[in-house]
């Protein structure tokens, strides 16, 4: 399946990388980005690996302990909506 990043997904991903640059080492940035892209490859093969959230009206799954990915599937396309930092306020009607 094709994966398309929304502007919000791009921004939230970059925000997480920026945080890692400020607080952690380059090694952690590489580890984080490699893990994200590895999980996105898995998602492309198995788009239903996430759980549907009725309140958010999208699927979500934990990429790493600190980050949850929100996404939608439409017509064989996976739309990445947001990379949510799990230490922020709880997920509520974001979309």
C-alpha angles and dihedrals in degrees: 000000000000118000121212122189117217118219088252091052091051092047095046092046091051090047091056091048090048090053090051090050090053099042108023142035131277087252090063092050091053091046092050096047093045090051092048094051092044090054091046089055089053090047091053089056096040109025093172095063090105127075121245114243112208094200095050093036093222141082122267138184137172112258093183130348092273101041133058121192119219117201147157132216120216128162096341092313125113112212114202107214107177145343102225121203103224091214092065124087112305117281110269133152097331099146 
